[in-house]
Amino acid sequence: MKPEERELVRYRLERVEKRLEESGQAGFTLIEMVITIVVIGIIAGISAMLILQAMRGYSDQDARADLTNQARLAVERMAREIREIRDCTATDITTMVPGTLAFVDNTGAAIAYTTAGTDLTRNGTALASSVSGLTFGYSRRSGAAAGAAAQVWNIDVTLTVSRSGETHTHRIRVHPRGFQSASCG
């Protein structure tokens, strides 16, 4: 470094020191910096825990909403298709046990709802997962239980879904549109 440059650097340092002396500030001590770092660390740790808790709550709510929506959509689809059963004859309602319903709709398509493991299936294709219960109830016009297809007036669908300790039950009573004759119910 040239002597002129050294002189310039020393002059600038003297001016900085003079300003610090005039303002009464001499900088931070090591203890002040350590205390500041510790306080900032504590605040950051608390903030991180709050953010993590909020994220966990959001994730749980999202899982609950997914579970409920999946079950609700499955029940609505079943109800819509059950309304389309052609007639209350044994040829149109082919299986009517508590856990399975198989029928022919008004277009002639065969439809079967049942469970496979924890999935609700429609003709073998999964509609909903995490199913812990599927029940079909068959009743007459009077409300008494129907024992045969010709006696059915209403079909009650109960779908229960469970995941991570959360259980939701969806129920609906459906009256098929084709069940208008005096021979039904």
SVG drawing of the C-alpha trace seen along z (x, -y; Angstrom):
<svg xmlns="http://www.w3.org/2000/svg" viewBox="-102 -15 106 78">
<polyline fill="none" stroke="black" stroke-width="0.4" points="0.0,0.0 1.3,-3.5 1.9,-6.0 -0.8,-8.2 -3.3,-5.4 -2.3,-4.5 -2.8,-8.1 -6.3,-8.2 -7.3,-5.0 -6.0,-6.3 -7.9,-9.6 -11.1,-7.7 -10.7,-5.5 -10.1,-8.6 -13.3,-10.2 -15.4,-7.1 -14.0,-6.8 -14.6,-10.5 -18.3,-10.2 -18.8,-7.2 -17.3,-9.1 -19.6,-12.1 -22.7,-10.0 -21.9,-8.0 -22.1,-4.6 -19.2,-2.3 -20.8,0.8 -22.0,4.1 -20.3,6.2 -20.0,9.9 -22.5,10.6 -25.1,8.3 -24.7,10.2 -25.0,13.6 -28.1,12.5 -29.6,11.2 -28.9,14.5 -30.5,16.5 -33.6,14.3 -34.0,14.5 -33.5,18.3 -36.3,18.7 -38.7,16.5 -37.9,18.5 -38.5,21.8 -41.9,20.7 -42.9,19.4 -41.8,22.7 -43.9,24.7 -47.0,22.5 -46.6,22.8 -46.1,26.6 -49.2,26.9 -51.2,24.8 -50.0,26.9 -50.9,30.2 -54.4,28.8 -54.8,27.9 -53.6,31.3 -56.0,33.1 -58.9,30.9 -58.0,31.6 -58.0,35.4 -61.4,35.2 -62.9,33.1 -61.6,35.6 -63.0,38.5 -66.4,36.8 -66.6,35.7 -65.6,39.1 -68.4,40.8 -71.0,38.1 -70.3,38.3 -70.5,42.1 -73.9,42.0 -75.2,39.5 -74.2,41.6 -75.8,44.7 -79.0,42.8 -79.1,41.4 -78.7,44.9 -81.0,46.7 -83.7,44.2 -83.4,45.6 -84.2,49.3 -86.9,50.3 -89.2,52.3 -89.5,54.2 -89.3,57.6 -86.7,60.3 -85.3,59.8 -84.6,56.1 -83.4,56.4 -81.1,59.4 -79.3,59.2 -80.7,57.6 -78.7,58.5 -77.6,56.0 -74.1,55.5 -74.8,55.8 -77.3,54.5 -77.4,55.6 -80.1,54.3 -80.9,53.4 -81.5,49.7 -84.0,48.3 -81.4,48.5 -80.9,52.2 -77.4,51.8 -76.6,54.2 -75.2,52.4 -73.9,53.9 -72.7,52.1 -70.7,54.0 -67.5,53.7 -64.1,55.2 -61.9,54.9 -62.2,51.2 -63.4,50.0 -67.0,49.4 -67.2,50.8 -69.6,50.3 -69.4,53.2 -65.9,53.9 -64.6,50.3 -63.8,48.5 -66.0,45.5 -64.8,44.8 -62.0,46.0 -61.7,46.3 -65.2,47.9 -65.9,49.5 -69.5,50.3 -72.1,50.5 -75.6,51.5 -78.7,51.6 -82.1,51.8 -85.2,52.7 -88.7,51.6 -92.3,51.9 -94.7,49.0 -95.8,49.6 -92.2,49.2 -91.9,52.9 -88.9,54.8 -89.2,56.2 -88.3,59.9 -88.5,60.1 -87.9,57.8 -91.6,57.4 -92.1,56.1 -89.5,53.3 -90.8,49.7 -87.7,47.8 -84.1,48.7 -82.0,47.3 -78.3,46.8 -75.9,46.4 -72.2,45.8 -69.7,45.5 -66.1,44.4 -63.3,44.3 -59.7,43.1 -57.3,42.1 -59.9,42.3 -62.4,40.2 -65.7,41.9 -68.5,40.5 -71.8,42.1 -73.9,41.1 -77.5,42.3 -80.1,41.8 -83.5,43.3 -84.3,43.8 -87.5,44.6 -86.9,45.8 -89.0,44.0 -90.1,47.2 -91.8,48.5 -95.2,47.1 -97.2,50.2 -99.5,51.7 -97.4,54.8 -94.4,53.0 -94.2,52.5"/>
</svg>
